[in-house]
Amino acid sequence: MRPFSIAGIQMKVHAAYPNLETMRFKLDVLMSIYPWVEMVVFSELAAYGPLTHHAHSFPNDTEKAFQEMAKKHHIWLIPGSMFEKKDEKIFNTATVINPNGEIVKRYRKMFPFLPYEEGVTGGEEFCIFEVPKAGKFGLSICYDMWFPETSRTLAAMGAEVIIHPTLTGTIDRDIELSIIRATSAINQCYIFDVNGLETGGTGKSLVCGPDGGIIYQADQVEEMIPIEIDFDRVKRSRENGLLRLGQPLKSFRSRADSFPIYQKGADLSYLHSLGPINKPTRIKKIQESLESESPPPTQSSWYKFKNKLKPR
């Protein structure tokens, strides 16, 4: 058995003011109650919330404060993410800090939640880090997991646990939970998905094992989620099969042919036909409906109707 203990902190995240001191307090309380925890994970954008005008350059004072927290408690710390400002671009960036307070990795979210996460650029590098005498971890952020290529790449690079800070406050949270379970099964790994509350999400943080089973699912209140995992469960699943049945990672490895869709020059004409990534608008939908009527409305009738939609 290779045990390792990880705790997620599901907390209220505010956008009107920084959440740093709340995070510090929550971490102090967690470590006082559960001193055996070795890694702590916060939700996506936990420090400042989901507004890009809070973007910082890196390194910054907030990141230094997180380094001090990690060193104080001698833990691995993934304090969610912050918007990073660099070269007139904004990234959604998470930091990995070791028990000595040193920054081991920074990871930029590859898939911003477009068209709603406007003005954010996707990163290009995967994040894998190793905890000595424990195992390998991968890091992804929220919408990344909707793209199975991201998690499969982390697993192929050796990740036995995927840490997944999330900010999901939308009505598709239940769909996301099913994706998390499926991802843990097809990659035969643990997944720690930590969501926030209020402007930071709708909660329901989820921890899954390497067979896709739910180890713990949080409710929609503030919670501390300390879980001990066993890296040998991952090893057994990957060697002997998920529930001693299918062996998806080995089967993926053994496939002789590559997938044509991923090759340079692949036919993506259908995907291009879907149009650009735009936020849907109600007026456009109404206008298309009116223009399809027979006979079509006059320009003056459309103008009058459009004016009615304007806020008073």
C-alpha positions in Angstrom: 0.0 0.0 0.0 1.2 3.5 -0.9 -1.0 5.8 1.1 -1.2 9.6 0.6 -3.7 12.1 2.0 -5.3 14.9 0.1 -7.9 17.4 1.3 -10.1 19.6 -0.8 -11.5 22.8 0.6 -15.0 23.8 -0.8 -15.6 27.4 0.2 -17.5 30.5 -0.7 -15.7 32.6 -3.3 -16.4 36.3 -3.7 -15.7 38.5 -6.7 -16.1 41.9 -5.0 -13.1 41.4 -2.7 -10.1 39.1 -2.3 -10.6 35.7 -0.6 -6.9 35.3 0.5 -7.5 35.7 4.3 -10.5 33.3 4.2 -8.3 30.7 2.4 -5.6 31.2 5.0 -8.1 30.7 7.8 -9.7 27.7 6.2 -6.3 26.1 5.8 -5.3 26.7 9.4 -8.5 25.1 10.6 -8.1 22.1 8.3 -4.6 21.4 9.4 -5.5 21.8 13.0 -8.2 19.2 12.7 -6.5 16.9 10.2 -2.7 17.3 10.8 -2.1 14.1 8.8 -3.1 15.7 5.5 -0.2 16.0 3.0 -1.8 18.0 0.1 -4.5 20.6 0.0 -6.5 21.7 -3.0 -8.7 24.8 -3.4 -11.2 25.5 -6.2 -10.5 27.3 -9.5 -10.0 31.1 -9.2 -10.5 30.8 -5.4 -8.3 33.8 -4.5 -10.1 36.6 -6.5 -13.1 35.1 -8.2 -14.0 34.9 -11.9 -13.4 38.5 -13.0 -10.5 39.1 -15.3 -9.8 42.6 -14.0 -8.2 40.9 -11.0 -5.4 39.5 -13.3 -1.9 39.6 -11.8 1.5 39.2 -13.3 3.5 36.2 -11.9 5.2 35.9 -9.4 3.0 38.1 -7.1 2.4 38.7 -3.5 -0.6 36.4 -3.3 1.4 33.5 -4.7 4.1 34.3 -2.1 1.5 34.2 0.6 0.5 30.7 -0.6 4.2 29.7 -0.5 4.3 30.8 3.1 1.2 28.7 4.0 2.6 25.6 2.4 5.8 26.0 4.2 4.1 26.7 7.6 2.0 23.5 7.4 4.6 21.5 5.4 2.1 20.5 2.8 1.8 20.3 -1.0 -0.6 23.2 -1.9 -2.6 23.8 -5.0 -4.4 27.0 -4.2 -6.8 26.9 -7.1 -5.9 29.4 -9.8 -5.6 33.1 -10.6 -5.9 35.1 -13.8 -2.4 35.8 -15.0 -1.5 38.9 -17.0 1.5 38.5 -19.4 2.4 40.2 -22.6 -1.1 41.7 -23.0 -2.7 38.3 -22.6 -4.6 36.8 -19.8 -4.2 33.1 -18.7 -6.0 31.1 -16.0 -3.0 29.8 -14.1 -2.6 27.4 -11.2 0.5 27.0 -9.0 1.9 23.8 -7.5 3.8 24.5 -4.2 5.8 21.9 -2.3 6.2 21.5 1.5 9.3 23.7 1.5 7.2 26.6 0.0 8.9 26.2 -3.4 7.0 26.6 -6.7 7.3 23.3 -8.5 5.0 24.0 -11.5 2.7 26.6 -13.0 -0.1 25.4 -15.2 -2.2 27.5 -17.7 -5.7 26.2 -18.3 -5.7 24.8 -21.9 -9.4 25.3 -22.6 -11.0 28.5 -21.4 -14.7 28.2 -21.0 -15.5 30.0 -24.3 -17.5 31.9 -25.2 -18.1 32.8 -21.6 -14.5 33.0 -20.3 -13.9 35.9 -22.6 -10.5 37.4 -23.2 -8.6 34.4 -21.7 -5.9 32.6 -23.7 -5.4 28.9 -23.5 -2.1 27.4 -22.3 -0.1 24.9 -24.3 1.9 22.8 -21.8 0.7 19.8 -19.7 1.5 19.7 -16.0 2.9 16.6 -14.4 4.7 16.6 -11.0 5.9 13.9 -8.7 5.5 13.6 -4.9 8.5 11.6 -3.6 7.7 8.2 -2.1 4.1 8.6 -3.3 3.4 9.0 -7.0 2.7 11.1 -10.0 0.1 13.9 -10.3 -1.4 15.7 -13.2 -3.1 19.0 -13.1 -6.1 20.2 -15.2 -8.5 23.0 -14.7 -12.3 22.9 -15.0 -13.3 22.9 -18.7 -10.1 21.1 -19.6 -11.8 17.8 -18.6 -14.5 18.2 -21.3 -11.7 17.4 -23.7 -10.7 13.7 -23.1 -7.4 14.3 -24.9 -6.2 16.4 -21.9 -6.7 13.7 -19.3 -5.6 10.9 -21.5 -2.3 12.7 -22.2 -1.8 13.2 -18.4 -2.4 9.5 -17.9 -0.1 8.5 -20.7 2.6 10.7 -19.0 2.2 8.6 -15.9 -0.3 10.6 -13.8 -1.9 8.4 -11.1 -4.0 11.3 -9.6 -5.5 14.2 -11.5 -6.0 17.3 -9.5 -8.9 19.3 -10.9 -9.8 22.8 -9.5 -13.1 23.8 -10.8 -15.4 26.8 -11.0 -18.8 25.5 -12.2 -21.8 27.6 -11.3 -23.9 26.6 -14.3 -26.7 24.2 -14.8 -24.4 21.6 -16.5 -22.7 20.6 -13.2 -24.4 17.2 -13.2 -23.1 16.5 -16.7 -19.6 17.5 -15.5 -19.9 15.1 -12.6 -20.6 12.2 -15.0 -17.5 13.3 -17.1 -15.4 13.2 -14.0 -16.5 9.6 -13.2 -16.0 8.5 -16.8 -12.6 10.2 -17.0 -11.3 8.4 -13.8 -12.5 5.1 -15.2 -11.1 5.3 -18.7 -7.8 6.6 -17.4 -7.8 4.3 -14.3 -6.7 7.1 -11.9 -7.9 9.1 -9.0 -9.5 12.5 -9.7 -9.9 15.2 -7.1 -12.4 17.7 -8.4 -12.8 20.7 -6.1 -15.5 23.3 -6.9 -16.4 26.5 -5.1 -19.6 28.2 -3.9 -21.5 31.4 -4.7 -19.6 33.3 -7.4 -17.1 30.4 -7.2 -19.6 27.7 -8.2 -22.4 25.4 -7.0 -20.3 23.0 -5.0 -20.7 19.2 -5.4 -17.0 18.6 -5.3 -16.2 15.0 -6.3 -13.5 12.5 -5.5 -13.3 9.4 -7.7 -11.2 6.3 -7.6 -9.4 4.5 -10.4 -12.4 2.3 -11.1 -14.7 5.3 -11.6 -16.4 4.8 -8.3 -17.3 7.8 -6.1 -15.2 8.0 -3.0 -16.9 11.2 -1.8 -19.2 13.8 -3.2 -19.8 17.1 -1.4 -23.0 18.8 -0.9 -23.6 22.5 -1.7 -22.3 23.9 1.5 -18.8 24.7 2.8 -16.9 21.5 3.4 -13.4 20.2 4.1 -12.8 16.9 2.3 -9.8 14.9 3.7 -9.3 11.6 1.8 -6.5 9.0 2.1 -5.8 7.4 -1.2 -3.7 4.3 -2.2 -1.5 4.6 -5.2 -1.3 0.8 -5.4 -5.0 0.8 -6.4 -4.0 2.6 -9.5 -1.1 0.2 -10.2 -3.4 -2.9 -9.7 -6.2 -1.4 -11.9 -3.8 -0.5 -14.7 -2.0 -3.9 -14.6 -5.0 -6.2 -14.0 -7.9 -4.3 -15.5 -10.6 -2.0 -14.2 -12.5 -4.2 -11.7 -10.4 -7.0 -13.3 -12.3 -6.4 -16.5 -11.3 -4.0 -19.3 -7.8 -2.6 -19.6 -8.4 0.7 -21.4 -4.9 2.2 -21.0 -3.2 -0.9 -22.3 -5.6 -1.2 -25.1 -5.0 2.5 -26.1 -1.3 1.9 -26.0 -1.5 -1.3 -28.1 -3.6 0.3 -30.9 -1.4 -0.1 -34.0 -2.9 2.8 -36.0 -3.1 6.5 -35.1 -6.4 8.3 -35.2 -6.6 10.2 -38.6 -8.6 13.1 -37.0 -5.5 14.1 -35.1 -3.1 14.1 -38.0 -1.9 17.2 -39.7 -4.1 18.0 -42.7 -7.1 16.0 -41.4 -10.5 16.9 -42.8 -12.1 19.3 -40.3 -14.5 20.8 -42.8 -17.6 19.7 -40.8 -16.2 21.2 -37.6 -15.4 24.5 -39.4 -18.9 24.6 -40.8 -20.2 25.0 -37.2 -19.0 28.6 -37.2 -17.1 30.7 -34.7 -17.3 30.4 -30.9 -19.9 33.2 -30.2 -22.1 33.8 -27.2 -25.7 33.2 -28.2 -27.9 36.3 -28.2 -31.7 36.5 -28.0 -32.1 39.4 -30.5 -30.3 37.4 -33.2 -32.6 34.5 -32.7 -35.7 36.7 -32.9 -34.4 38.5 -35.9 -33.8 35.2 -37.7 -37.3 34.1 -36.8 -38.8 37.3 -38.2 -36.8 37.2 -41.4 -38.0 33.7 -42.1 -41.7 34.8 -42.0 -43.7 35.0 -45.2 -44.1 37.8 -46.3 -40.9 39.1 -44.5 -41.5 42.1 -42.2 -40.7 45.5 -43.5 -37.6 47.3 -42.4 -39.7 49.7 -40.4 -41.6 46.9 -38.6 -38.3 45.2 -37.6 -36.9 48.5 -36.5 -40.0 49.1 -34.3 -39.8 45.6 -32.8 -36.1 45.9 -32.1 -36.6 49.2 -30.3 -39.1 47.4 -28.0 -36.2 45.1 -26.9 -34.0 47.9 -25.8 -33.8 48.4 -22.0 -35.8 51.5 -20.8 
